[in-house]
Amino acid sequence: MLGEEGFIDKFKEHLFDKEKIQEIPRAQRYVRRPGLSELFSKGEKAAKRNSNVYAAHVKYGYTLKEIADHLGIHYTTVSKAVKGSEEK
């Protein structure tokens, strides 16, 4: 979706609950998602971080690489955190 911040904000409500529609590009499906800096806080414990990793990947559609780059860890560590959360 192209346009200034105000333009995009007008259409965020129309995209609500469209995250599962694969025909809509990822960037447009998840326009309402919070930024990674909002999901993760510095110094949080591993259990909380892993919970947030799971939410960022499954609920908000961030890729493992995006999460790993933000946290400064390897993407396989992120993958293991997601898998561990799924098993719980």
Stockholm file with secondary structure:
# STOCKHOLM 1.0

chainA/1-88         MLGEEGFIDKFKEHLFDKEKIQEIPRAQRYVRRPGLSELFSKGEKAAKRNSNVYAAHVKYGYTLKEIADHLGIHYTTVSKAVKGSEEK
#=GR chainA/1-88 SS CCSCHHHHHHHTGGGTTCTTCTTSCHHHHTTTSCCHHHHCCTTCCHHHHHHHHHIIIIITCCCHHHHHHHHTSCHHHHHHHHHHHHHC
#=GC SS_cons        CCSCHHHHHHHTGGGTTCTTCTTSCHHHHTTTSCCHHHHCCTTCCHHHHHHHHHIIIIITCCCHHHHHHHHTSCHHHHHHHHHHHHHC
//
